[in-house]
């Protein structure tokens, strides 16, 4: 999988929305390039800001969602295919719920990572447990009732030490329950569409793949 190594702020500017890729900095408008600059990056950014075609609008929505969750194109298509085979409800909503259930996203939502990228790093380095067992796969899909926790041996890591002392600095979704003192959380229920705070029009993504 090709890994993007450029500025993550350029990705937010390209999509014209905050994707919360840089942790705490994304919550401060005075430091956010998306707020300060209203055009896509590059010397032709102003031209890109013109009205797009229907296809272009669908593509940008797909790219925005994919970049927000930090998955590759092949992974993203896999989630879409999984969603189309799920019964009941809308394909777009099923797809977003699958993305929310990724372990890296859950670790981020619980506040154990300042960004999804940092959450993935904690997971791959063996800092995260699921039901008491180490899971080093960021794409692992959690289920209701499972407990997500930081390994006891990782409590001395500065980030986790601060989190235990000061608690989470951002709201926790209602489908998750957090025990900040123990650096653990529980998946109380499966996420619903209303629980997902990203400004994504998932029907445009379904239209893109249905072409």
Secondary structure, DSSP 4 states (H G I P E B T S, - for coil): -----S-HHHHHHHHTS----SGGGGG-GGG-HHHH--S-SSTTHHHHTSPPPHHHHHHHHHHHHHHHHT--HHHHHHHHHHHHTS-SS-HHHHHHHHHHTBHHHHHHHTTSSSSHHHHHHHHHTT-EEETTEE---TTPBP-TT-EEEE-GGGTTSHHHHHHHHH--SSPPPTTEEEEGGGTEEEE-S---GGG--S---HHHHHHHHT-
